[in-house]
Amino acid sequence: MKKLIISIICLYAISVSAQDIIDPETLKKQDYTPLSAIVCTVGGGVPFISNDLMNADVWKKNTGFGAQVSVDFRKHFTKEKVVGDNVVDHPTIFAIGAGLGVSYYNKSAHFDDFSETLPGLTDIDGDAYDARLSYRNIKEKTSMLYLDIPVYVEFGRPSLTKVAVFGKIGLKPSLLVSKNFTGEGVYSLEGYYPEWDVWLHGIDRLGFYDNQPAYTEPEYKYKPFVLWATLSAGITIPLSSVEKDILRKTVLRIGVKYDFSLMNISDATSESVIPWSSYQINQSNMLGGNGSKIHYVGLDFALMFTL
């Protein structure tokens, strides 16, 4: 009996000592931060096209739609930290990432009926006149698909055991893969000659037309390469418990994103057929003028797969 009691005491002492031994591999995982991960992201939002022509009050801009998909590799930085008698790699708040993706944007704008008078013009014969322009059922629509190469710096420490916050800032070079532009509507132009107090219309030689298509061969040009700045922030949510295999953990990331083109997405167009008009005939007003830029606001949903 005495030997049995001594044996039990020895076993208890050994078990307590074993609990005090710190496994270096466990220490490296102490906050369960995915140091290396593959991140698959999908998102949707609203693009805003801005240029000098679309600032005219006559235009009604429709909401439009944007979508983004990407797959990237994310690497978290570490620094050495002493825990007990062990030196371990402790996660910092910084990570970097790079990947490949696609982004799609469509946008449209329209107005139904609008008229304007522009004084002080000169026709091809050198005679002064005032132009009266009438537009009906004008509508423009554009869409673009880009191949993206996003690179970014991330701030935060995603956890496999608790909810955390993050922020990202980066650049996104994009190559234009496909594009489309359509325009529809009609316009009429007539001229008033104050010298003779007469209105002229339906004279093609002077450029006076009735119900002429507003888009025959509209002028516009997309840029094949665009550089974007990207900002995002949100939360990370672990999807599995820490008791399972730590190397197979998955984290859900939800964020708000803002992208804006540092370069114009289109080239500038030539001067309008009718100077100073609010609407530019036979040009893409969405892509024309001095060139256009896109601002995109959306939501991102990502799965972070720990390697």
PASEBA-1860 file (N, C-alpha, C; in nm, 3 decimals):
! residues 307
1> MKKLIISI> 0.083/-0.121/0.000/0.000/0.000/0.000/0.086/0.125/0.000 ~ 0.193/0.120/0.080/0.282/0.234/0.086/0.349/0.259/-0.048 ~ 0.387/0.151/-0.118/0.451/0.164/-0.249/0.354/0.222/-0.352 ~ 0.226/0.183/-0.341/0.125/0.234/-0.434/0.106/0.384/-0.418 ~ 0.102/0.430/-0.290/0.086/0.574/-0.266/0.204/0.652/-0.320 ~ 0.326/0.598/-0.299/0.446/0.665/-0.350/0.443/0.671/-0.502 ~ 0.398/0.566/-0.567/0.390/0.563/-0.713/0.294/0.667/-0.767 ~ 0.178/0.680/-0.698/0.078/0.779/-0.742/0.133/0.921/-0.730
9> ICLYAISV> 0.202/0.946/-0.618/0.262/1.079/-0.598/0.364/1.108/-0.706 ~ 0.446/1.012/-0.741/0.548/1.032/-0.846/0.485/1.060/-0.981 ~ 0.380/0.984/-1.013/0.313/1.006/-1.141/0.250/1.144/-1.148 ~ 0.192/1.191/-1.039/0.133/1.324/-1.034/0.239/1.432/-1.054 ~ 0.355/1.415/-0.989/0.464/1.511/-1.002/0.515/1.517/-1.144 ~ 0.523/1.401/-1.210/0.570/1.397/-1.349/0.472/1.468/-1.441 ~ 0.340/1.445/-1.414/0.239/1.508/-1.500/0.240/1.659/-1.484 ~ 0.257/1.710/-1.361/0.265/1.854/-1.339/0.386/1.913/-1.407
17> SAQDIIDP> 0.498/1.845/-1.400/0.621/1.893/-1.466/0.602/1.896/-1.617 ~ 0.535/1.798/-1.670/0.513/1.793/-1.815/0.428/1.911/-1.861 ~ 0.333/1.953/-1.776/0.250/2.068/-1.813/0.332/2.196/-1.817 ~ 0.441/2.202/-1.741/0.523/2.323/-1.739/0.619/2.329/-1.855 ~ 0.635/2.219/-1.930/0.725/2.218/-2.045/0.655/2.284/-2.163 ~ 0.715/2.385/-2.223/0.655/2.462/-2.332/0.709/2.411/-2.465 ~ 0.621/2.366/-2.550/0.659/2.319/-2.682/0.680/2.439/-2.774 ~ 0.799/2.455/-2.832/0.824/2.571/-2.921/0.723/2.581/-3.036
25> ETLKKQDY> 0.682/2.468/-3.093/0.587/2.472/-3.203/0.452/2.528/-3.157 ~ 0.414/2.494/-3.033/0.289/2.547/-2.979/0.300/2.697/-2.958 ~ 0.418/2.742/-2.915/0.438/2.885/-2.892/0.425/2.964/-3.022 ~ 0.475/2.905/-3.131/0.467/2.975/-3.259/0.321/2.999/-3.299 ~ 0.233/2.913/-3.251/0.092/2.920/-3.288/0.008/2.982/-3.178 ~ 0.072/3.051/-3.086/-0.001/3.091/-2.966/-0.118/3.184/-2.996 ~ -0.109/3.272/-3.098/-0.225/3.355/-3.128/-0.297/3.306/-3.252 ~ -0.251/3.196/-3.308/-0.319/3.129/-3.418/-0.340/3.222/-3.538
33> TPLSAIVC> -0.238/3.299/-3.569/-0.241/3.387/-3.686/-0.196/3.310/-3.810 ~ -0.273/3.310/-3.920/-0.229/3.244/-4.043/-0.111/3.320/-4.104 ~ 0.009/3.267/-4.090/0.126/3.340/-4.139/0.133/3.339/-4.290 ~ 0.091/3.231/-4.354/0.085/3.222/-4.499/-0.052/3.170/-4.538 ~ -0.113/3.230/-4.638/-0.249/3.191/-4.674/-0.278/3.224/-4.819 ~ -0.368/3.147/-4.876/-0.428/3.177/-5.005/-0.563/3.243/-4.978 ~ -0.587/3.357/-5.042/-0.709/3.433/-5.017/-0.791/3.440/-5.145 ~ -0.915/3.392/-5.139/-1.007/3.398/-5.253/-1.114/3.503/-5.221
41> TVGGGVPF> -1.127/3.603/-5.307/-1.213/3.718/-5.279/-1.314/3.740/-5.391 ~ -1.438/3.767/-5.353/-1.541/3.810/-5.447/-1.607/3.935/-5.388 ~ -1.651/4.024/-5.476/-1.711/4.147/-5.427/-1.800/4.211/-5.531 ~ -1.885/4.299/-5.485/-1.973/4.374/-5.574/-1.993/4.514/-5.521 ~ -2.025/4.606/-5.611/-2.043/4.744/-5.568/-2.093/4.833/-5.679 ~ -2.071/4.962/-5.660/-2.121/5.064/-5.752/-2.004/5.145/-5.807 ~ -1.989/5.155/-5.940/-1.887/5.242/-5.998/-1.944/5.381/-6.025 ~ -1.858/5.482/-6.014/-1.896/5.619/-6.047/-1.798/5.671/-6.150
49> ISNDLMNA> -1.849/5.711/-6.267/-1.765/5.768/-6.372/-1.772/5.920/-6.364 ~ -1.655/5.982/-6.364/-1.651/6.128/-6.355/-1.568/6.186/-6.468 ~ -1.620/6.289/-6.531/-1.544/6.371/-6.627/-1.613/6.506/-6.639 ~ -1.552/6.595/-6.717/-1.605/6.731/-6.724/-1.737/6.739/-6.799 ~ -1.762/6.648/-6.895/-1.886/6.655/-6.971/-2.005/6.608/-6.889 ~ -1.985/6.503/-6.808/-2.096/6.446/-6.732/-2.136/6.532/-6.613 ~ -2.063/6.640/-6.590/-2.099/6.730/-6.479/-2.218/6.818/-6.512 ~ -2.258/6.821/-6.639/-2.374/6.903/-6.678/-2.500/6.852/-6.609
57> DVWKKNTG> -2.584/6.944/-6.564/-2.703/6.908/-6.488/-2.804/6.828/-6.570 ~ -2.792/6.834/-6.700/-2.890/6.767/-6.786/-2.886/6.615/-6.770 ~ -2.773/6.559/-6.735/-2.757/6.414/-6.730/-2.818/6.354/-6.604 ~ -2.883/6.239/-6.621/-2.928/6.156/-6.510/-2.844/6.030/-6.512 ~ -2.763/6.013/-6.409/-2.671/5.899/-6.405/-2.736/5.781/-6.335 ~ -2.736/5.667/-6.401/-2.791/5.545/-6.342/-2.688/5.479/-6.250 ~ -2.735/5.393/-6.161/-2.649/5.337/-6.057/-2.534/5.255/-6.115 ~ -2.563/5.165/-6.206/-2.459/5.080/-6.261/-2.421/4.968/-6.165
65> FGAQVSVD> -2.323/4.888/-6.205/-2.282/4.773/-6.126/-2.135/4.742/-6.150 ~ -2.070/4.697/-6.045/-1.931/4.653/-6.055/-1.913/4.523/-5.980 ~ -1.821/4.439/-6.027/-1.790/4.311/-5.962/-1.641/4.285/-5.971 ~ -1.586/4.223/-5.867/-1.443/4.192/-5.863/-1.423/4.053/-5.806 ~ -1.329/3.979/-5.866/-1.290/3.846/-5.820/-1.139/3.838/-5.823 ~ -1.078/3.782/-5.720/-0.932/3.771/-5.718/-0.888/3.654/-5.631 ~ -0.769/3.603/-5.662/-0.702/3.502/-5.580/-0.561/3.553/-5.555 ~ -0.521/3.561/-5.429/-0.388/3.613/-5.401/-0.320/3.534/-5.289
73> FRKHFTKE> -0.190/3.549/-5.284/-0.109/3.488/-5.178/-0.074/3.595/-5.077 ~ -0.097/3.563/-4.951/-0.077/3.659/-4.842/0.029/3.605/-4.747 ~ 0.128/3.688/-4.714/0.236/3.648/-4.624/0.242/3.745/-4.507 ~ 0.230/3.690/-4.385/0.234/3.774/-4.265/0.379/3.784/-4.216 ~ 0.418/3.904/-4.175/0.552/3.925/-4.121/0.558/3.878/-3.975 ~ 0.675/3.831/-3.934/0.696/3.788/-3.795/0.821/3.854/-3.740 ~ 0.832/3.853/-3.608/0.954/3.897/-3.541/0.984/3.800/-3.426 ~ 1.110/3.788/-3.392/1.147/3.696/-3.285/1.101/3.749/-3.150
81> KVVGDNVV> 1.050/3.657/-3.067/1.003/3.693/-2.935/1.042/3.584/-2.836 ~ 1.089/3.623/-2.718/1.129/3.527/-2.616/1.010/3.497/-2.526 ~ 0.974/3.370/-2.521/0.866/3.325/-2.434/0.923/3.215/-2.345 ~ 0.936/3.243/-2.217/1.002/3.148/-2.128/1.147/3.134/-2.168 ~ 1.189/3.011/-2.195/1.326/2.984/-2.240/1.333/2.964/-2.389 ~ 1.227/3.000/-2.461/1.221/2.974/-2.604/1.215/3.104/-2.683 ~ 1.277/3.102/-2.801/1.268/3.213/-2.897/1.176/3.168/-3.009 ~ 1.068/3.239/-3.028/0.968/3.201/-3.127/0.946/3.315/-3.225
89> DHPTIFAI> 0.886/3.281/-3.341/0.847/3.381/-3.441/0.706/3.430/-3.407 ~ 0.697/3.556/-3.365/0.570/3.614/-3.324/0.513/3.700/-3.435 ~ 0.385/3.685/-3.471/0.326/3.764/-3.580/0.324/3.913/-3.547 ~ 0.360/3.996/-3.644/0.345/4.141/-3.630/0.206/4.180/-3.679 ~ 0.181/4.308/-3.699/0.051/4.352/-3.752/0.057/4.375/-3.903 ~ 0.169/4.341/-3.967/0.186/4.371/-4.109/0.187/4.243/-4.192 ~ 0.128/4.251/-4.309/0.132/4.143/-4.407/0.135/4.205/-4.546 ~ 0.184/4.129/-4.641/0.183/4.172/-4.781/0.113/4.067/-4.864
97> GAGLGVSY> 0.061/4.108/-4.979/-0.007/4.014/-5.065/0.000/4.057/-5.210 ~ -0.016/3.961/-5.298/-0.019/3.986/-5.443/-0.100/3.876/-5.507 ~ -0.164/3.907/-5.619/-0.246/3.804/-5.680/-0.287/3.837/-5.822 ~ -0.396/3.775/-5.862/-0.449/3.790/-5.996/-0.601/3.793/-5.986 ~ -0.663/3.880/-6.065/-0.808/3.890/-6.058/-0.867/3.955/-6.181 ~ -0.998/3.968/-6.181/-1.070/4.038/-6.288/-1.169/4.134/-6.223 ~ -1.197/4.242/-6.291/-1.297/4.338/-6.244/-1.383/4.383/-6.362 ~ -1.510/4.403/-6.334/-1.607/4.440/-6.437/-1.687/4.560/-6.389
105> YNKSAHFD> -1.710/4.656/-6.479/-1.788/4.774/-6.445/-1.883/4.805/-6.560 ~ -2.007/4.840/-6.527/-2.095/4.896/-6.629/-2.165/5.019/-6.572 ~ -2.192/5.111/-6.660/-2.251/5.240/-6.618/-2.332/5.297/-6.733 ~ -2.439/5.367/-6.700/-2.519/5.430/-6.804/-2.571/5.564/-6.753 ~ -2.608/5.650/-6.848/-2.664/5.780/-6.816/-2.759/5.819/-6.930 ~ -2.854/5.907/-6.898/-2.952/5.942/-7.000/-3.018/6.076/-6.967 ~ -3.087/6.130/-7.065/-3.186/6.235/-7.043/-3.288/6.226/-7.156 ~ -3.409/6.271/-7.131/-3.519/6.251/-7.225/-3.530/6.362/-7.327
113> DFSETLPG> -3.558/6.483/-7.282/-3.574/6.597/-7.373/-3.501/6.717/-7.315 ~ -3.425/6.784/-7.403/-3.350/6.900/-7.357/-3.323/6.990/-7.477 ~ -3.336/7.121/-7.456/-3.307/7.219/-7.562/-3.218/7.328/-7.505 ~ -3.133/7.382/-7.590/-3.047/7.492/-7.549/-3.018/7.581/-7.669 ~ -2.992/7.708/-7.642/-2.958/7.805/-7.746/-2.817/7.858/-7.720 ~ -2.735/7.854/-7.823/-2.596/7.897/-7.812/-2.572/8.012/-7.910 ~ -2.549/8.132/-7.860/-2.533/8.249/-7.950/-2.389/8.263/-7.998 ~ -2.374/8.349/-8.101/-2.240/8.391/-8.143/-2.162/8.290/-8.223
121> LTDIDGDA> -2.229/8.203/-8.301/-2.159/8.105/-8.384/-2.146/8.157/-8.527 ~ -2.059/8.092/-8.603/-2.034/8.132/-8.743/-2.045/8.010/-8.831 ~ -2.120/8.020/-8.942/-2.135/7.905/-9.031/-2.019/7.899/-9.131 ~ -2.024/7.803/-9.222/-1.913/7.782/-9.315/-1.899/7.898/-9.415 ~ -2.002/7.981/-9.429/-1.994/8.097/-9.518/-1.947/8.222/-9.444 ~ -1.921/8.209/-9.313/-1.874/8.323/-9.235/-1.984/8.410/-9.181 ~ -2.108/8.365/-9.189/-2.220/8.444/-9.139/-2.249/8.407/-8.992 ~ -2.281/8.508/-8.912/-2.308/8.487/-8.770/-2.450/8.436/-8.751
129> YDARLSYR> -2.465/8.341/-8.656/-2.598/8.290/-8.625/-2.601/8.240/-8.481 ~ -2.721/8.220/-8.430/-2.743/8.158/-8.299/-2.798/8.019/-8.322 ~ -2.738/7.919/-8.255/-2.780/7.780/-8.274/-2.884/7.742/-8.169 ~ -2.988/7.672/-8.213/-3.085/7.615/-8.121/-3.082/7.463/-8.138 ~ -3.045/7.394/-8.030/-3.030/7.249/-8.032/-3.140/7.185/-7.949 ~ -3.196/7.078/-8.004/-3.298/7.001/-7.932/-3.255/6.854/-7.934 ~ -3.258/6.791/-7.817/-3.217/6.650/-7.805/-3.335/6.570/-7.751 ~ -3.345/6.444/-7.798/-3.452/6.357/-7.749/-3.398/6.216/-7.725
137> NIKEKTSM> -3.438/6.160/-7.610/-3.410/6.020/-7.576/-3.261/5.985/-7.589 ~ -3.178/6.068/-7.532/-3.034/6.044/-7.535/-2.997/5.945/-7.424 ~ -2.921/5.842/-7.460/-2.877/5.742/-7.363/-2.740/5.688/-7.401 ~ -2.654/5.675/-7.302/-2.522/5.616/-7.321/-2.502/5.503/-7.222 ~ -2.432/5.400/-7.265/-2.401/5.287/-7.177/-2.263/5.235/-7.212 ~ -2.184/5.207/-7.109/-2.050/5.154/-7.130/-2.023/5.041/-7.031 ~ -1.939/4.947/-7.070/-1.896/4.839/-6.982/-1.751/4.807/-7.012 ~ -1.680/4.762/-6.909/-1.537/4.732/-6.921/-1.502/4.610/-6.837
145> LYLDIPVY> -1.415/4.526/-6.889/-1.363/4.410/-6.816/-1.211/4.420/-6.813 ~ -1.154/4.412/-6.692/-1.010/4.427/-6.674/-0.949/4.301/-6.613 ~ -0.825/4.274/-6.650/-0.743/4.174/-6.583/-0.655/4.249/-6.483 ~ -0.666/4.212/-6.354/-0.601/4.286/-6.247/-0.483/4.210/-6.187 ~ -0.384/4.287/-6.141/-0.270/4.230/-6.068/-0.256/4.309/-5.938 ~ -0.339/4.279/-5.837/-0.337/4.358/-5.713/-0.216/4.327/-5.626 ~ -0.157/4.429/-5.567/-0.052/4.416/-5.466/-0.091/4.508/-5.350 ~ -0.065/4.463/-5.226/-0.114/4.542/-5.114/-0.033/4.515/-4.988
153> VEFGRPSL> -0.048/4.607/-4.894/0.001/4.591/-4.757/-0.122/4.585/-4.667 ~ -0.123/4.487/-4.577/-0.237/4.469/-4.486/-0.195/4.498/-4.343 ~ -0.284/4.561/-4.268/-0.260/4.593/-4.128/-0.360/4.516/-4.043 ~ -0.312/4.454/-3.938/-0.398/4.377/-3.852/-0.341/4.238/-3.827 ~ -0.407/4.163/-3.743/-0.361/4.028/-3.710/-0.482/3.936/-3.710 ~ -0.518/3.879/-3.827/-0.633/3.788/-3.831/-0.609/3.669/-3.739 ~ -0.714/3.624/-3.676/-0.702/3.517/-3.577/-0.790/3.399/-3.615 ~ -0.742/3.280/-3.581/-0.821/3.159/-3.601/-0.904/3.124/-3.478
161> TKVAVFGK> -0.903/3.212/-3.379/-0.978/3.185/-3.257/-1.076/3.296/-3.219 ~ -1.063/3.414/-3.279/-1.151/3.524/-3.240/-1.167/3.622/-3.355 ~ -1.266/3.707/-3.346/-1.290/3.811/-3.446/-1.183/3.919/-3.435 ~ -1.134/3.966/-3.550/-1.030/4.069/-3.552/-1.064/4.170/-3.661 ~ -0.990/4.280/-3.663/-1.010/4.384/-3.763/-0.888/4.391/-3.854 ~ -0.907/4.448/-3.972/-0.796/4.462/-4.067/-0.815/4.588/-4.151 ~ -0.707/4.631/-4.214/-0.709/4.740/-4.311/-0.610/4.709/-4.421 ~ -0.638/4.755/-4.543/-0.551/4.726/-4.656/-0.533/4.852/-4.741
169> IGLKPSLL> -0.414/4.866/-4.795/-0.386/4.973/-4.891/-0.297/4.914/-5.000 ~ -0.325/4.947/-5.125/-0.246/4.886/-5.231/-0.262/4.954/-5.365 ~ -0.199/4.894/-5.464/-0.208/4.937/-5.603/-0.258/4.820/-5.688 ~ -0.324/4.855/-5.798/-0.379/4.751/-5.885/-0.359/4.789/-6.032 ~ -0.253/4.740/-6.094/-0.240/4.757/-6.239/-0.346/4.671/-6.309 ~ -0.409/4.727/-6.414/-0.516/4.655/-6.484/-0.497/4.667/-6.634 ~ -0.521/4.557/-6.702/-0.518/4.552/-6.848/-0.661/4.536/-6.899 ~ -0.698/4.619/-6.995/-0.833/4.614/-7.051/-0.848/4.490/-7.138
177> VSKNFTGE> -0.944/4.403/-7.103/-0.965/4.279/-7.177/-1.077/4.296/-7.280 ~ -1.187/4.359/-7.241/-1.296/4.384/-7.334/-1.369/4.510/-7.293 ~ -1.437/4.571/-7.391/-1.511/4.695/-7.362/-1.628/4.704/-7.458 ~ -1.724/4.789/-7.421/-1.840/4.809/-7.505/-1.898/4.948/-7.477 ~ -1.942/5.012/-7.583/-2.009/5.142/-7.569/-2.125/5.146/-7.667 ~ -2.240/5.192/-7.620/-2.354/5.215/-7.707/-2.415/5.350/-7.676 ~ -2.465/5.416/-7.780/-2.532/5.545/-7.764/-2.653/5.550/-7.855 ~ -2.757/5.615/-7.808/-2.878/5.627/-7.889/-2.947/5.759/-7.860
185> GVYSLEGY> -3.032/5.801/-7.954/-3.103/5.927/-7.941/-3.093/6.008/-8.069 ~ -3.168/6.118/-8.076/-3.169/6.204/-8.194/-3.156/6.349/-8.150 ~ -3.114/6.432/-8.245/-3.104/6.575/-8.218/-3.147/6.653/-8.341 ~ -3.187/6.779/-8.319/-3.219/6.872/-8.427/-3.142/7.001/-8.403 ~ -3.094/7.061/-8.512/-3.018/7.185/-8.503/-3.071/7.283/-8.606 ~ -3.106/7.401/-8.559/-3.147/7.509/-8.650/-3.075/7.636/-8.611 ~ -3.064/7.728/-8.707/-2.989/7.850/-8.683/-3.072/7.976/-8.703 ~ -3.055/8.072/-8.614/-3.121/8.201/-8.626/-3.018/8.305/-8.669
193> YPEWDVWL> -3.045/8.373/-8.780/-2.955/8.475/-8.833/-3.013/8.612/-8.801 ~ -2.959/8.680/-8.701/-3.016/8.810/-8.658/-3.005/8.917/-8.766 ~ -2.904/8.903/-8.854/-2.888/9.004/-8.959/-3.009/9.010/-9.050 ~ -3.072/8.891/-9.074/-3.188/8.886/-9.162/-3.316/8.847/-9.087 ~ -3.303/8.825/-8.955/-3.417/8.787/-8.873/-3.489/8.665/-8.933 ~ -3.410/8.557/-8.953/-3.465/8.438/-9.016/-3.411/8.313/-8.945 ~ -3.495/8.210/-8.938/-3.455/8.078/-8.887/-3.435/7.985/-9.004 ~ -3.323/7.910/-9.003/-3.295/7.812/-9.107/-3.285/7.674/-9.044
201> HGIDRLGF> -3.342/7.573/-9.111/-3.330/7.436/-9.062/-3.338/7.342/-9.183 ~ -3.295/7.218/-9.161/-3.298/7.119/-9.269/-3.204/7.151/-9.383 ~ -3.095/7.222/-9.357/-2.996/7.254/-9.462/-2.865/7.182/-9.423 ~ -2.840/7.066/-9.486/-2.725/6.985/-9.448/-2.593/7.058/-9.468 ~ -2.584/7.139/-9.572/-2.458/7.207/-9.603/-2.416/7.298/-9.489 ~ -2.511/7.355/-9.418/-2.481/7.444/-9.306/-2.477/7.369/-9.172 ~ -2.504/7.240/-9.180/-2.504/7.160/-9.057/-2.633/7.167/-8.981 ~ -2.741/7.208/-9.045/-2.872/7.216/-8.980/-2.952/7.090/-9.016
209> YDNQPAYT> -2.982/7.010/-8.911/-3.048/6.882/-8.933/-3.175/6.873/-8.850 ~ -3.269/6.791/-8.898/-3.390/6.758/-8.822/-3.388/6.609/-8.788 ~ -3.404/6.578/-8.659/-3.410/6.438/-8.612/-3.294/6.354/-8.666 ~ -3.175/6.405/-8.647/-3.053/6.336/-8.690/-3.006/6.241/-8.580 ~ -2.961/6.117/-8.612/-2.905/6.029/-8.509/-2.790/6.097/-8.435 ~ -2.795/6.092/-8.304/-2.691/6.159/-8.224/-2.562/6.080/-8.219 ~ -2.568/5.951/-8.255/-2.448/5.866/-8.253/-2.439/5.792/-8.385 ~ -2.356/5.839/-8.474/-2.332/5.767/-8.599/-2.200/5.691/-8.589
217> EPEYKYKP> -2.091/5.763/-8.574/-1.961/5.702/-8.543/-1.902/5.779/-8.426 ~ -1.955/5.756/-8.304/-1.915/5.838/-8.189/-1.767/5.825/-8.158 ~ -1.709/5.936/-8.117/-1.566/5.939/-8.084/-1.545/5.904/-7.937 ~ -1.457/5.811/-7.912/-1.414/5.774/-7.777/-1.299/5.676/-7.791 ~ -1.222/5.663/-7.686/-1.110/5.569/-7.688/-1.076/5.527/-7.546 ~ -1.086/5.396/-7.519/-1.048/5.342/-7.389/-0.896/5.328/-7.380 ~ -0.844/5.350/-7.263/-0.701/5.325/-7.240/-0.679/5.176/-7.214 ~ -0.577/5.115/-7.274/-0.555/4.971/-7.255/-0.497/4.936/-7.118
225> FVLWATLS> -0.440/5.035/-7.047/-0.379/5.010/-6.916/-0.425/5.118/-6.819 ~ -0.465/5.075/-6.700/-0.508/5.167/-6.596/-0.444/5.126/-6.463 ~ -0.396/5.224/-6.388/-0.342/5.200/-6.255/-0.440/5.253/-6.151 ~ -0.473/5.168/-6.053/-0.570/5.202/-5.950/-0.503/5.208/-5.813 ~ -0.561/5.287/-5.725/-0.530/5.280/-5.582/-0.647/5.209/-5.515 ~ -0.619/5.124/-5.416/-0.724/5.049/-5.348/-0.711/5.065/-5.197 ~ -0.827/5.080/-5.133/-0.835/5.088/-4.987/-0.948/4.997/-4.940 ~ -0.927/4.928/-4.829/-1.034/4.846/-4.773/-1.012/4.827/-4.624
233> AGITIPLS> -1.119/4.795/-4.554/-1.113/4.771/-4.410/-1.233/4.686/-4.371 ~ -1.218/4.609/-4.261/-1.328/4.525/-4.218/-1.290/4.435/-4.103 ~ -1.353/4.318/-4.100/-1.330/4.224/-3.991/-1.297/4.086/-4.047 ~ -1.229/4.005/-3.965/-1.204/3.865/-3.997/-1.273/3.779/-3.892 ~ -1.333/3.667/-3.939/-1.410/3.579/-3.851/-1.361/3.436/-3.869 ~ -1.311/3.371/-3.764/-1.268/3.231/-3.778/-1.389/3.140/-3.800 ~ -1.371/3.039/-3.885/-1.482/2.950/-3.919/-1.472/2.813/-3.852 ~ -1.364/2.786/-3.779/-1.350/2.656/-3.715/-1.281/2.673/-3.580
241> SVEKDILR> -1.292/2.571/-3.494/-1.237/2.579/-3.359/-1.090/2.543/-3.360 ~ -1.017/2.594/-3.260/-0.874/2.576/-3.252/-0.836/2.432/-3.221 ~ -0.929/2.351/-3.166/-0.895/2.214/-3.130/-0.862/2.129/-3.253 ~ -0.912/2.168/-3.368/-0.883/2.093/-3.489/-0.745/2.128/-3.542 ~ -0.706/2.062/-3.651/-0.573/2.081/-3.707/-0.551/2.228/-3.742 ~ -0.455/2.293/-3.674/-0.434/2.437/-3.691/-0.393/2.474/-3.832 ~ -0.329/2.384/-3.907/-0.283/2.415/-4.042/-0.396/2.410/-4.144 ~ -0.514/2.370/-4.105/-0.626/2.360/-4.199/-0.737/2.460/-4.167
249> KTVLRIGV> -0.701/2.563/-4.094/-0.802/2.659/-4.053/-0.841/2.753/-4.167 ~ -0.964/2.801/-4.161/-1.015/2.894/-4.261/-1.074/3.016/-4.191 ~ -1.050/3.133/-4.248/-1.098/3.258/-4.190/-1.183/3.330/-4.295 ~ -1.299/3.378/-4.253/-1.384/3.460/-4.338/-1.347/3.607/-4.317 ~ -1.331/3.678/-4.428/-1.297/3.820/-4.421/-1.405/3.902/-4.492 ~ -1.459/4.000/-4.423/-1.564/4.086/-4.478/-1.517/4.230/-4.469 ~ -1.524/4.303/-4.581/-1.472/4.439/-4.578/-1.544/4.533/-4.673 ~ -1.525/4.660/-4.650/-1.570/4.767/-4.739/-1.452/4.812/-4.823
257> KYDFSLMN> -1.474/4.830/-4.953/-1.363/4.859/-5.044/-1.388/4.987/-5.123 ~ -1.280/5.061/-5.147/-1.286/5.181/-5.231/-1.168/5.179/-5.326 ~ -1.196/5.174/-5.456/-1.095/5.180/-5.561/-1.113/5.308/-5.640 ~ -1.004/5.369/-5.681/-1.016/5.483/-5.771/-0.899/5.481/-5.870 ~ -0.930/5.513/-5.994/-0.828/5.508/-6.100/-0.736/5.629/-6.088 ~ -0.607/5.600/-6.076/-0.509/5.708/-6.073/-0.486/5.766/-6.212 ~ -0.522/5.691/-6.314/-0.510/5.735/-6.453/-0.650/5.742/-6.514 ~ -0.666/5.820/-6.620/-0.792/5.820/-6.694/-0.815/5.684/-6.757
265> ISDATSES> -0.940/5.641/-6.762/-0.974/5.516/-6.830/-0.997/5.539/-6.979 ~ -1.002/5.666/-7.020/-1.024/5.699/-7.161/-0.943/5.822/-7.199 ~ -0.914/5.833/-7.329/-0.841/5.950/-7.380/-0.935/6.068/-7.401 ~ -0.878/6.186/-7.404/-0.956/6.307/-7.432/-1.007/6.304/-7.576 ~ -1.122/6.366/-7.598/-1.178/6.375/-7.731/-1.154/6.513/-7.790 ~ -1.180/6.526/-7.920/-1.161/6.654/-7.987/-1.273/6.751/-7.949 ~ -1.264/6.873/-7.996/-1.366/6.973/-7.964/-1.501/6.934/-8.022 ~ -1.604/6.979/-7.954/-1.739/6.947/-7.996/-1.774/7.011/-8.130
273> VIPWSSYQ> -1.868/6.947/-8.198/-1.919/7.004/-8.324/-1.978/7.142/-8.298 ~ -2.049/7.157/-8.189/-2.106/7.285/-8.148/-2.037/7.328/-8.018 ~ -1.950/7.428/-8.022/-1.878/7.470/-7.902/-1.974/7.511/-7.790 ~ -1.933/7.480/-7.666/-2.002/7.520/-7.543/-2.136/7.450/-7.521 ~ -2.171/7.352/-7.603/-2.298/7.283/-7.582/-2.288/7.191/-7.460 ~ -2.401/7.175/-7.392/-2.404/7.088/-7.274/-2.387/6.942/-7.311 ~ -2.435/6.905/-7.427/-2.423/6.769/-7.477/-2.336/6.769/-7.601 ~ -2.243/6.676/-7.609/-2.151/6.669/-7.722/-2.204/6.570/-7.826
281> INQSNMLG> -2.239/6.620/-7.943/-2.295/6.537/-8.048/-2.188/6.442/-8.104 ~ -2.230/6.317/-8.127/-2.145/6.214/-8.190/-2.015/6.190/-8.112 ~ -2.023/6.204/-7.981/-1.913/6.169/-7.893/-1.969/6.091/-7.774 ~ -1.885/6.009/-7.714/-1.924/5.950/-7.586/-1.904/6.054/-7.478 ~ -2.013/6.103/-7.422/-2.003/6.201/-7.315/-1.953/6.137/-7.186 ~ -1.975/6.006/-7.170/-1.927/5.936/-7.051/-1.776/5.916/-7.054 ~ -1.721/5.904/-7.173/-1.578/5.875/-7.189/-1.501/5.989/-7.252 ~ -1.570/6.096/-7.291/-1.505/6.202/-7.368/-1.454/6.316/-7.283
289> GNGSKIHY> -1.459/6.435/-7.343/-1.406/6.553/-7.275/-1.256/6.540/-7.252 ~ -1.212/6.567/-7.132/-1.070/6.555/-7.098/-1.032/6.415/-7.053 ~ -1.124/6.320/-7.066/-1.100/6.184/-7.019/-1.178/6.157/-6.891 ~ -1.199/6.029/-6.862/-1.283/5.991/-6.749/-1.205/5.908/-6.649 ~ -1.253/5.910/-6.525/-1.199/5.826/-6.419/-1.313/5.750/-6.352 ~ -1.278/5.640/-6.285/-1.378/5.560/-6.214/-1.346/5.560/-6.066 ~ -1.450/5.579/-5.985/-1.444/5.557/-5.841/-1.539/5.441/-5.813 ~ -1.492/5.344/-5.736/-1.571/5.223/-5.711/-1.583/5.201/-5.561
297> VGLDFALM> -1.705/5.182/-5.513/-1.732/5.154/-5.372/-1.808/5.022/-5.364 ~ -1.760/4.930/-5.280/-1.826/4.801/-5.274/-1.796/4.724/-5.146 ~ -1.850/4.601/-5.142/-1.826/4.507/-5.034/-1.745/4.390/-5.086 ~ -1.653/4.340/-5.002/-1.572/4.225/-5.035/-1.598/4.112/-4.936 ~ -1.601/3.989/-4.989/-1.610/3.869/-4.905/-1.498/3.775/-4.947 ~ -1.419/3.732/-4.851/-1.301/3.652/-4.883/-1.291/3.533/-4.787 ~ -1.233/3.423/-4.838/-1.196/3.309/-4.757/-1.044/3.299/-4.755 ~ -0.988/3.296/-4.635/-0.844/3.288/-4.618/-0.809/3.145/-4.576
305> FTL> -0.741/3.072/-4.665/-0.705/2.933/-4.641/-0.560/2.928/-4.592 ~ -0.539/2.884/-4.469/-0.405/2.879/-4.411/-0.322/2.768/-4.479 ~ -0.199/2.802/-4.513/-0.107/2.705/-4.571/-0.025/2.636/-4.462
END
